[in-house]
Amino acid sequence: MQEEIINTKNQAIAQITSAADAKELEEIRASYLGRNGKFTLLVKKIKDIPPEKRKEFGMTLNESKIAIENLLSNKKHELIKSLTEKREWFDLSIPGKKPNVGQLHPLTQVLADVKKVFNYLGYQIANGPEIETDYYNFEALNFPKDHPSRDTQMTFYLENGKILRTQTSAMQGRVMERMKPPFRVLAPGRNFRYEQVDASHGFEFWQVEGFIVDKDVHLTDLFGTIDYVLKELFGNEVKLRFATTNFPFVEPGVDTYMNCTICGGKGCSFCKNSGWSEIMPAGMIHPNVLKAAGIDVKKWNGFAFAIGLSRIVNLRYQIKDLRTLTTPDMRILSQF
């Protein structure tokens, strides 16, 4: 029996010495000192030892167990030390790297301000599809069949016969068919046109359409609304001027120009060196548009306007190029 103890001890020493990691070391400990370990089983054999040899057997067994336990402990510390020496030292008290935190895009920020102004004036928000039908984008807005904007040089046509919305004015027909006057509606959204991209134009742009249908609405109401809105967005020092224009869905039509805040009115690429930027085309809703939606033109009339949201952002933040708003460069976007 003494020989069995010595052999078991030597096996344990050999395995512990060659252990490669803590997991393997724990498996060795369990196989020798665990509940069903080899030394545990040897302890149970004491009853089979002659009485005169039990003391010697017990002493040898205890000494072997203690030697194995010490060797396991030393090997564990040796493994921990080797791992520590391989790992590069670092100061745990040093603050970690701060992750980049996203923020609202300037278009989103300005759109929220625009909505706030018009909510105060009693407008409700309406959203519509970017893929539109020819009817709502053109026909319901009194566009003749041969109007230049219907041509592929201005409009993106899809294979299914629909188009990419060229203006949020398309929401006029959709809303008027479903709501009974009086109402005030604001329809923000993205639009698409086949245009030459430059500092103040793009094939994709944001626009905010607004319109009122009520009794006894006058052109002066439209001018007052435009003046109020732009001064709320840019301050009372903003300078405006109006010019007559022609749009199929309004009569009469007006174009709103604001002094260019980028160059201070001196002239730049954004304002085409005029010192003024077109910002808010508008007009009184054409009777044909109201009739197409089933509204009695003898009882109701109204006005409509379209805010170039992308241009509002450029003028507010003095951004010289409209294309800056579509850049993914966080160094630029993080400034807003």
C-alpha positions as CSV (number, residue, x, y, z in Angstrom):
1,M,0.0,0.0,0.0
2,Q,2.9,2.3,0.8
3,E,4.1,1.8,-2.8
4,E,0.7,2.7,-4.2
5,I,0.8,6.1,-2.3
6,I,4.3,6.9,-3.6
7,N,3.3,6.0,-7.2
8,T,0.1,8.2,-7.0
9,K,2.2,11.0,-5.6
10,N,4.7,10.8,-8.3
11,Q,2.0,10.8,-11.0
12,A,0.4,13.9,-9.5
13,I,3.8,15.7,-9.3
14,A,4.5,14.9,-13.0
15,Q,1.1,16.2,-14.1
16,I,1.1,19.3,-12.0
17,T,4.6,20.2,-13.2
18,S,3.5,20.0,-16.9
19,A,0.2,21.8,-16.5
20,A,-0.2,24.5,-19.1
21,D,-3.0,26.6,-17.6
22,A,-5.3,27.1,-14.6
23,K,-8.1,25.0,-16.1
24,E,-5.8,22.0,-16.5
25,L,-4.4,22.5,-13.0
26,E,-7.9,22.5,-11.5
27,E,-8.7,19.2,-13.3
28,I,-5.6,17.6,-11.8
29,R,-6.5,18.8,-8.3
30,A,-10.0,17.3,-8.6
31,S,-8.6,14.0,-9.9
32,Y,-6.3,13.6,-6.9
33,L,-7.9,15.5,-4.0
34,G,-11.5,15.8,-5.0
35,R,-14.4,13.8,-3.6
36,N,-13.6,10.8,-5.8
37,G,-9.9,11.6,-6.2
38,K,-7.2,9.1,-6.0
39,F,-6.0,10.2,-2.5
40,T,-9.5,10.2,-1.2
41,L,-10.0,6.7,-2.3
42,L,-6.7,5.7,-0.6
43,V,-8.0,7.2,2.7
44,K,-11.0,4.8,2.5
45,K,-8.6,1.8,2.3
46,I,-7.2,2.5,5.8
47,K,-9.7,0.0,7.2
48,D,-8.1,-2.7,5.1
49,I,-4.6,-2.0,6.5
50,P,-3.3,-4.2,9.4
51,P,-3.6,-2.3,12.7
52,E,0.1,-2.2,13.2
53,K,0.8,-0.5,9.8
54,R,-2.1,2.0,9.8
55,K,-0.1,4.7,11.5
56,E,2.7,4.5,9.0
57,F,0.2,4.4,6.1
58,G,-1.7,7.5,7.5
59,M,1.5,9.5,8.0
60,T,2.7,8.7,4.4
61,L,-0.7,9.5,3.0
62,N,-1.0,12.9,4.8
63,E,2.6,13.9,3.9
64,S,1.8,13.1,0.2
65,K,-1.4,15.1,0.2
66,I,0.3,18.1,1.8
67,A,3.1,17.9,-0.7
68,I,0.6,17.8,-3.6
69,E,-1.5,20.7,-2.2
70,N,1.7,22.9,-1.8
71,L,2.8,22.0,-5.3
72,L,-0.7,22.9,-6.7
73,S,-0.5,26.2,-4.9
74,N,3.0,27.0,-6.2
75,K,2.1,26.0,-9.7
76,K,-1.0,28.3,-9.6
77,H,1.0,31.3,-8.6
78,E,3.6,30.5,-11.2
79,L,0.9,30.4,-13.9
80,I,-0.6,33.8,-12.7
81,K,2.9,35.4,-12.7
82,S,3.6,34.2,-16.2
83,L,0.3,35.7,-17.5
84,T,1.1,39.0,-15.7
85,E,4.5,39.2,-17.2
86,K,3.2,38.7,-20.7
87,R,0.5,41.3,-20.5
88,E,1.4,45.0,-21.2
89,W,1.1,47.2,-18.2
90,F,-1.4,49.9,-18.3
91,D,-2.9,52.4,-15.8
92,L,-6.4,51.3,-14.8
93,S,-7.2,54.9,-13.5
94,I,-6.8,56.5,-17.0
95,P,-10.2,57.5,-18.4
96,G,-11.4,55.5,-21.3
97,K,-11.9,56.8,-24.8
98,K,-15.1,58.8,-25.1
99,P,-17.3,57.4,-27.9
100,N,-18.6,59.7,-30.6
101,V,-22.2,60.7,-29.8
102,G,-24.5,61.4,-32.7
103,Q,-26.7,64.6,-32.9
104,L,-29.5,66.0,-34.9
105,H,-28.7,66.9,-38.5
106,P,-29.1,70.7,-39.1
107,L,-32.0,70.0,-41.5
108,T,-33.8,68.2,-38.7
109,Q,-33.1,71.0,-36.2
110,V,-34.4,73.7,-38.6
111,L,-37.4,71.7,-39.6
112,A,-38.3,71.4,-35.9
113,D,-38.1,75.2,-35.6
114,V,-40.3,75.6,-38.7
115,K,-42.9,73.3,-37.4
116,K,-42.9,75.1,-34.1
117,V,-43.6,78.4,-35.8
118,F,-46.5,77.1,-37.9
119,N,-48.0,75.1,-35.0
120,Y,-48.3,78.4,-33.3
121,L,-50.2,79.7,-36.3
122,G,-52.6,76.8,-36.2
123,Y,-51.1,74.6,-38.9
124,Q,-51.3,70.8,-38.7
125,I,-48.6,68.6,-40.1
126,A,-49.2,66.2,-43.0
127,N,-46.8,63.7,-44.5
128,G,-47.1,62.1,-48.0
129,P,-45.3,59.6,-50.3
130,E,-42.1,60.4,-52.1
131,I,-43.1,58.2,-54.9
132,E,-46.1,60.0,-56.4
133,T,-48.6,59.7,-59.2
134,D,-48.7,62.0,-62.1
135,Y,-52.2,63.1,-61.0
136,Y,-51.3,64.5,-57.6
137,N,-47.9,65.9,-58.7
138,F,-49.1,67.6,-61.8
139,E,-52.8,67.3,-62.9
140,A,-54.4,68.1,-59.6
141,L,-52.2,71.2,-59.4
142,N,-53.4,72.6,-62.8
143,F,-50.3,71.6,-64.8
144,P,-51.1,71.4,-68.5
145,K,-50.2,68.2,-70.3
146,D,-47.4,70.0,-72.2
147,H,-45.9,71.9,-69.3
148,P,-42.0,71.7,-69.4
149,S,-41.8,70.3,-65.8
150,R,-43.5,67.1,-67.0
151,D,-40.5,66.5,-69.3
152,T,-37.9,63.9,-68.3
153,Q,-35.4,66.8,-68.1
154,M,-37.1,67.9,-64.9
155,T,-38.8,64.8,-63.5
156,F,-37.6,61.3,-62.6
157,Y,-40.0,58.8,-64.1
158,L,-40.2,55.2,-62.7
159,E,-40.8,52.0,-64.6
160,N,-44.2,51.5,-62.9
161,G,-45.5,54.7,-64.4
162,K,-45.1,56.7,-61.2
163,I,-42.6,59.5,-60.5
164,L,-40.3,60.8,-57.8
165,R,-42.1,63.7,-56.2
166,T,-40.9,67.0,-57.6
167,Q,-42.6,69.1,-55.0
168,T,-44.5,68.7,-51.7
169,S,-47.2,70.8,-53.3
170,A,-48.5,67.3,-54.4
171,M,-49.9,67.1,-50.9
172,Q,-52.5,69.8,-51.7
173,G,-54.7,67.5,-53.7
174,R,-54.3,64.6,-51.3
175,V,-55.3,66.7,-48.3
176,M,-58.1,68.7,-50.0
177,E,-59.8,65.5,-51.0
178,R,-59.9,64.2,-47.5
179,M,-60.5,67.3,-45.4
180,K,-63.3,69.8,-45.3
181,P,-62.4,73.5,-45.1
182,P,-61.4,75.5,-43.3
183,F,-57.9,74.0,-42.7
184,R,-54.3,75.0,-42.4
185,V,-51.7,72.4,-43.4
186,L,-47.9,72.1,-43.4
187,A,-46.4,69.3,-45.5
188,P,-42.6,68.9,-45.1
189,G,-40.7,66.4,-47.2
190,R,-38.0,65.4,-49.6
191,N,-38.2,66.1,-53.4
192,F,-36.3,65.1,-56.5
193,R,-35.7,67.0,-59.8
194,Y,-33.3,66.5,-62.6
195,E,-31.3,69.6,-62.1
196,Q,-27.7,70.7,-62.5
197,V,-26.0,70.4,-59.1
198,D,-24.4,73.6,-57.9
199,A,-23.9,75.6,-54.7
200,S,-27.7,76.4,-54.4
201,H,-29.3,73.5,-56.4
202,G,-29.4,69.7,-56.1
203,F,-31.3,66.8,-57.5
204,E,-32.6,66.0,-54.0
205,F,-33.8,68.8,-51.7
206,W,-36.1,69.4,-48.8
207,Q,-39.2,71.6,-49.1
208,V,-42.0,72.6,-46.7
209,E,-45.3,73.1,-48.4
210,G,-48.0,75.1,-46.6
211,F,-51.5,76.1,-47.6
212,I,-54.7,77.5,-46.2
213,V,-58.3,77.1,-47.4
214,D,-60.8,79.3,-45.7
215,K,-63.3,82.1,-46.3
216,D,-62.1,85.6,-47.4
217,V,-58.4,84.8,-47.6
218,H,-56.4,87.7,-49.2
219,L,-53.0,88.2,-50.7
220,T,-52.1,90.5,-47.8
221,D,-52.7,87.5,-45.4
222,L,-50.1,85.6,-47.4
223,F,-47.6,88.5,-47.2
224,G,-48.2,88.8,-43.5
225,T,-47.6,85.1,-43.0
226,I,-44.4,85.1,-45.0
227,D,-43.1,88.1,-43.2
228,Y,-43.9,86.7,-39.7
229,V,-42.4,83.3,-40.4
230,L,-39.1,84.5,-41.9
231,K,-38.6,87.0,-39.1
232,E,-39.3,84.2,-36.5
233,L,-36.6,82.1,-38.2
234,F,-34.0,84.8,-39.0
235,G,-34.8,87.7,-36.7
236,N,-36.6,91.1,-37.2
237,E,-33.6,92.5,-39.1
238,V,-34.2,90.2,-42.1
239,K,-35.0,92.0,-45.4
240,L,-37.6,90.7,-47.8
241,R,-38.8,91.6,-51.2
242,F,-41.5,90.1,-53.5
243,A,-41.7,89.7,-57.2
244,T,-44.5,88.4,-59.5
245,T,-44.0,84.9,-60.9
246,N,-46.0,82.2,-62.6
247,F,-46.9,78.8,-61.2
248,P,-49.8,76.8,-62.6
249,F,-51.3,76.1,-59.2
250,V,-51.5,79.7,-57.9
251,E,-53.0,82.9,-59.3
252,P,-51.5,85.4,-58.7
253,G,-48.1,84.0,-58.0
254,V,-45.3,85.7,-56.0
255,D,-41.7,84.9,-55.3
256,T,-40.1,85.8,-52.0
257,Y,-36.5,86.9,-51.8
258,M,-34.4,87.3,-48.7
259,N,-31.2,89.2,-48.3
260,C,-28.4,86.7,-48.5
261,T,-27.0,86.2,-45.0
262,I,-24.0,84.3,-46.4
263,C,-22.4,87.3,-48.1
264,G,-24.4,90.0,-46.4
265,G,-25.9,91.2,-49.7
266,K,-22.6,91.7,-51.4
267,G,-23.0,88.8,-53.8
268,C,-21.7,85.2,-53.8
269,S,-22.1,81.9,-55.6
270,F,-25.0,80.9,-53.4
271,C,-27.2,84.0,-54.3
272,K,-25.8,84.1,-57.9
273,N,-24.0,87.4,-57.0
274,S,-27.4,89.2,-56.6
275,G,-27.3,89.7,-52.9
276,W,-30.8,88.0,-52.7
277,S,-31.8,84.4,-52.3
278,E,-35.1,83.0,-53.5
279,I,-36.6,81.5,-50.4
280,M,-40.4,81.1,-50.4
281,P,-42.4,81.0,-53.7
282,A,-46.1,81.4,-53.0
283,G,-49.5,82.6,-54.3
284,M,-53.2,82.4,-54.0
285,I,-54.4,78.9,-54.8
286,H,-55.7,78.6,-58.3
287,P,-59.5,78.0,-58.5
288,N,-58.9,75.0,-60.7
289,V,-56.9,73.3,-57.9
290,L,-59.8,73.8,-55.5
291,K,-62.3,72.5,-58.1
292,A,-60.3,69.4,-58.8
293,A,-60.6,68.5,-55.1
294,G,-64.3,69.2,-55.0
295,I,-64.1,72.5,-53.1
296,D,-66.7,75.2,-53.9
297,V,-64.6,78.2,-55.1
298,K,-67.6,80.6,-54.6
299,K,-67.3,79.9,-50.9
300,W,-63.7,79.0,-50.2
301,N,-60.3,80.3,-51.3
302,G,-56.8,80.2,-49.9
303,F,-53.1,80.6,-50.4
304,A,-50.1,78.3,-50.7
305,F,-46.3,78.6,-50.2
306,A,-43.2,76.4,-50.4
307,I,-40.3,77.0,-48.2
308,G,-36.9,75.8,-49.5
309,L,-35.9,74.1,-46.2
310,S,-32.4,73.3,-47.5
311,R,-31.8,76.9,-48.3
312,I,-33.2,78.0,-44.9
313,V,-30.4,75.9,-43.3
314,N,-27.7,77.4,-45.6
315,L,-28.8,80.9,-44.9
316,R,-29.2,80.4,-41.1
317,Y,-25.7,78.9,-40.7
318,Q,-24.0,80.8,-43.5
319,I,-23.2,77.6,-45.4
320,K,-21.9,78.6,-48.9
321,D,-22.6,75.3,-50.6
322,L,-25.9,73.3,-50.4
323,R,-23.9,70.1,-51.0
324,T,-22.4,70.4,-47.5
325,L,-25.8,69.2,-46.0
326,T,-25.4,65.8,-47.6
327,T,-21.8,65.2,-46.6
328,P,-21.2,62.3,-44.2
329,D,-18.1,64.1,-42.7
330,M,-18.7,64.2,-38.9
331,R,-16.2,67.1,-38.6
332,I,-18.7,69.3,-40.5
333,L,-21.9,67.9,-39.0
334,S,-20.7,68.1,-35.4
335,Q,-20.5,71.9,-35.7
336,F,-24.3,72.2,-35.6
